[in-house]
Amino acid sequence: MKTRNNLNQLVRLNKYIADCGISSRRKADELIINGRVEVNGKVCTELGTKINPRKDKIFVDGKQVVQLDEPVYIVLNKPKDCITTTKDEKGRTTVLDYVRVKQRIFPVGRLDRDTTGVLLLTNDGEFANLLMHPRYEIQKSYKVTLEEPIKPEDIQKLARGIKLSDGITQPAEVYVIPKSKNKEVGIIIHEGRNRQVRRMFESLGYTIKKLDRISYGPITTEGLKRGQWRFLTKKEIENFKKLFEGESQ
């Protein structure tokens, strides 16, 4: 899978920004729409704009961006009270306060402030875009700790799909964790909606005490304490990329 552009060809502006490690392609679209991107000194707000990486100069928030040579892939065991963003205007702790590397990285997707567990970070925008693409239905596993025991009928509802404000969720794998008095539930989803797991349980009237993402695809936090991180192994990266083979960009 190619992860860097051929500089002799025109490429989409959002893809170039992603390949420079600024953000995912989806986030790059937001940057463009909000007027935070300039092409050769002129603000560009038109999605689908193509640029020549060899000749054109691209700026985001007034700073010129360039393509990166060394892609990095990281897993963090995200702690509670940590914001899944690269910076926070309110001065709150972000994931980059835990993961300090020379490359300019960003999170793949989001975990809300109170959710802990597996969070991937990278500077490879194309890789991040593919990970979040609904076509691949990469499974994400969570451990949910509830205030009250869950009812058997609600297990079935969660498994079949829950009607939320943005549509019915896809079928999920749901099971009660043994010896938890029905207060701990495992759930595996294949979507990436905003706060999806919390919303699913809250729609049935449950209060979540703890929410921990225990895996993202094949990646877990095994061997990592809260707040610790590591680089993905070559084998782990290859396993992810095998899912994307044949995908045209």
C-alpha positions as CSV (number, residue, x, y, z in Angstrom):
1,M,0.0,0.0,0.0
2,K,1.4,3.4,-0.9
3,T,1.4,5.8,2.0
4,R,3.1,8.8,0.3
5,N,2.2,10.8,-2.7
6,N,4.1,10.9,-6.0
7,L,5.2,14.5,-6.1
8,N,4.9,14.6,-9.9
9,Q,1.1,14.3,-9.7
10,L,-1.8,16.4,-8.6
11,V,-3.3,15.3,-5.3
12,R,-6.3,16.3,-3.2
13,L,-5.5,19.0,-0.7
14,N,-7.1,17.0,2.2
15,K,-4.9,14.0,1.4
16,Y,-1.8,16.1,1.2
17,I,-2.5,17.6,4.6
18,A,-3.1,14.2,6.0
19,D,0.1,12.8,4.5
20,C,1.9,15.7,6.2
21,G,0.8,14.4,9.6
22,I,-1.4,17.3,10.4
23,S,-4.7,15.4,10.8
24,S,-6.8,12.7,9.3
25,R,-8.4,13.4,6.0
26,R,-11.8,13.9,7.6
27,K,-10.3,16.5,10.0
28,A,-8.4,18.1,7.1
29,D,-11.8,18.8,5.4
30,E,-12.9,20.6,8.5
31,L,-9.7,22.7,8.4
32,I,-10.4,23.6,4.8
33,I,-14.0,24.5,5.4
34,N,-13.1,26.7,8.3
35,G,-10.7,28.7,6.3
36,R,-7.6,27.6,8.1
37,V,-5.8,26.4,5.0
38,E,-3.9,28.5,2.5
39,V,-2.6,27.5,-0.9
40,N,0.2,29.8,-2.2
41,G,-0.9,32.5,0.2
42,K,-4.6,32.4,-0.6
43,V,-7.3,30.9,1.7
44,C,-8.8,27.8,0.2
45,T,-12.3,26.6,1.4
46,E,-13.2,24.4,-1.5
47,L,-13.3,20.7,-0.8
48,G,-11.8,18.6,-3.6
49,T,-9.2,21.1,-4.5
50,K,-6.1,19.5,-6.0
51,I,-2.5,20.8,-5.6
52,N,0.9,20.0,-7.0
53,P,3.1,19.0,-4.0
54,R,6.2,20.0,-5.9
55,K,5.2,23.5,-6.8
56,D,2.4,24.6,-4.4
57,K,3.0,25.9,-0.8
58,I,0.4,24.8,1.7
59,F,-0.1,26.5,5.0
60,V,-2.3,25.5,8.0
61,D,-3.0,28.1,10.6
62,G,-0.2,30.2,9.1
63,K,2.5,27.5,9.2
64,Q,3.8,25.8,6.1
65,V,3.3,22.0,6.1
66,V,5.6,19.5,4.4
67,Q,5.4,15.8,3.8
68,L,7.0,13.5,6.3
69,D,9.6,10.9,5.6
70,E,9.2,8.6,8.6
71,P,5.7,7.3,9.5
72,V,5.1,6.3,13.1
73,Y,2.4,4.2,14.7
74,I,1.7,4.2,18.4
75,V,-0.7,2.7,20.9
76,L,-1.5,4.5,24.1
77,N,-3.3,3.1,27.2
78,K,-5.3,6.3,27.6
79,P,-6.0,7.4,31.2
80,K,-9.1,9.0,32.4
81,D,-9.4,12.8,32.4
82,C,-7.3,13.1,29.3
83,I,-8.5,14.8,26.1
84,T,-8.2,13.1,22.8
85,T,-6.7,16.0,20.9
86,T,-3.4,17.5,20.1
87,K,-4.0,20.7,22.1
88,D,-6.7,22.1,24.3
89,E,-7.6,25.8,24.6
90,K,-8.7,25.3,28.3
91,G,-5.3,23.9,29.2
92,R,-6.5,20.4,30.0
93,T,-4.3,17.4,29.8
94,T,-4.2,15.9,26.2
95,V,-2.9,12.6,24.9
96,L,0.3,14.4,23.7
97,D,1.2,15.2,27.3
98,Y,1.7,11.4,27.6
99,V,3.1,10.6,24.1
100,R,6.1,12.7,23.4
101,V,7.9,12.0,20.1
102,K,9.7,14.2,17.6
103,Q,7.2,13.5,14.9
104,R,4.0,15.5,14.7
105,I,1.3,12.9,15.5
106,F,-2.4,12.9,16.0
107,P,-5.0,10.5,17.4
108,V,-6.9,8.0,15.2
109,G,-10.5,8.8,16.1
110,R,-11.5,9.8,19.6
111,L,-12.2,8.5,23.1
112,D,-14.1,10.9,25.3
113,R,-12.5,12.3,28.4
114,D,-13.7,9.7,30.8
115,T,-13.1,6.7,28.6
116,T,-9.8,4.8,29.0
117,G,-7.9,2.2,27.0
118,V,-6.6,1.6,23.5
119,L,-5.9,4.7,21.5
120,L,-3.9,4.7,18.3
121,L,-1.8,7.7,17.2
122,T,0.1,8.3,14.0
123,N,1.5,10.8,11.5
124,D,0.3,8.8,8.6
125,G,-2.9,10.5,7.5
126,E,-3.8,7.9,4.8
127,F,-3.4,5.0,7.3
128,A,-5.6,6.8,9.8
129,N,-8.2,7.5,7.2
130,L,-8.4,3.8,6.2
131,L,-8.6,2.7,9.8
132,M,-11.7,4.9,10.4
133,H,-13.3,4.0,7.0
134,P,-16.6,2.2,7.7
135,R,-15.9,-0.2,4.8
136,Y,-13.4,-2.2,6.8
137,E,-15.6,-2.5,9.9
138,I,-12.6,-2.9,12.2
139,Q,-13.8,-4.2,15.5
140,K,-13.4,-2.3,18.7
141,S,-14.0,-4.0,22.1
142,Y,-15.1,-2.4,25.3
143,K,-15.6,-3.3,28.9
144,V,-18.5,-1.4,30.4
145,T,-19.0,-1.2,34.1
146,L,-22.6,-0.2,35.1
147,E,-24.1,1.2,38.2
148,E,-26.9,-1.4,38.2
149,P,-27.2,-5.0,36.8
150,I,-28.1,-5.2,33.1
151,K,-31.3,-7.0,32.2
152,P,-31.1,-10.0,29.8
153,E,-33.6,-8.4,27.4
154,D,-31.4,-5.4,27.1
155,I,-28.4,-7.6,26.2
156,Q,-30.5,-8.7,23.2
157,K,-31.5,-5.2,22.3
158,L,-27.9,-4.1,22.3
159,A,-26.9,-7.1,20.2
160,R,-29.6,-6.5,17.6
161,G,-29.0,-2.7,17.3
162,I,-30.1,0.4,19.2
163,K,-32.0,3.4,17.7
164,L,-29.9,6.5,18.3
165,S,-30.3,10.1,17.0
166,D,-28.0,9.2,14.0
167,G,-29.7,5.9,13.1
168,I,-29.8,2.3,14.3
169,T,-26.5,0.8,15.3
170,Q,-25.2,-2.3,13.6
171,P,-25.5,-5.6,15.3
172,A,-22.9,-6.0,18.1
173,E,-21.5,-8.8,20.1
174,V,-22.6,-8.4,23.8
175,Y,-21.9,-10.6,26.8
176,V,-22.0,-10.4,30.6
177,I,-18.6,-10.7,32.2
178,P,-18.6,-13.7,34.7
179,K,-18.7,-13.1,38.4
180,S,-19.6,-9.4,37.9
181,K,-23.2,-9.6,39.2
182,N,-24.3,-8.6,35.7
183,K,-22.7,-5.1,36.2
184,E,-19.8,-5.6,33.8
185,V,-20.5,-6.1,30.1
186,G,-18.3,-6.7,27.2
187,I,-19.3,-5.3,23.8
188,I,-17.7,-5.5,20.4
189,I,-18.8,-2.9,17.7
190,H,-17.7,-2.4,14.1
191,E,-18.6,1.3,13.8
192,G,-17.0,4.5,15.0
193,R,-19.9,6.9,15.9
194,N,-19.3,9.6,18.4
195,R,-19.7,8.3,22.0
196,Q,-21.5,5.3,20.5
197,V,-21.1,2.8,23.4
198,R,-22.1,5.3,26.0
199,R,-25.1,6.4,24.0
200,M,-26.2,2.8,23.5
201,F,-26.3,2.0,27.2
202,E,-27.7,5.4,28.2
203,S,-30.6,5.0,25.7
204,L,-31.7,2.0,27.7
205,G,-31.5,3.9,31.0
206,Y,-28.1,2.7,32.3
207,T,-25.5,4.7,34.1
208,I,-21.9,3.9,33.1
209,K,-19.4,4.0,35.9
210,K,-16.4,3.0,33.8
211,L,-15.8,2.5,30.1
212,D,-12.5,1.0,28.9
213,R,-11.6,0.2,25.3
214,I,-9.7,-3.1,25.5
215,S,-8.9,-3.5,21.8
216,Y,-8.8,-1.8,18.5
217,G,-8.6,-4.5,15.8
218,P,-5.8,-6.8,17.0
219,I,-4.2,-4.1,19.2
220,T,-4.6,-4.2,23.0
221,T,-3.0,-2.5,26.0
222,E,-1.4,-5.7,27.1
223,G,1.8,-4.8,29.0
224,L,0.9,-1.1,29.2
225,K,-0.2,0.6,32.4
226,R,-2.5,3.6,32.2
227,G,-0.6,6.5,30.5
228,Q,2.0,4.3,29.0
229,W,2.5,3.8,25.3
230,R,4.6,1.9,22.7
231,F,5.3,1.8,19.0
232,L,3.4,-0.8,17.0
233,T,5.5,-3.6,15.8
234,K,6.3,-4.1,12.1
235,K,4.0,-7.2,12.2
236,E,1.1,-5.3,13.7
237,I,1.4,-2.6,11.1
238,E,1.5,-5.2,8.3
239,N,-1.6,-6.9,9.7
240,F,-3.5,-3.7,9.5
241,K,-2.3,-2.8,6.0
242,K,-3.4,-6.3,4.7
243,L,-6.9,-5.2,5.4
244,F,-6.5,-2.3,3.0
245,E,-4.8,-4.0,0.1
246,G,-6.5,-3.3,-3.2
247,E,-8.2,-0.1,-2.0
248,S,-7.8,2.7,-4.5
249,Q,-7.3,6.1,-3.0
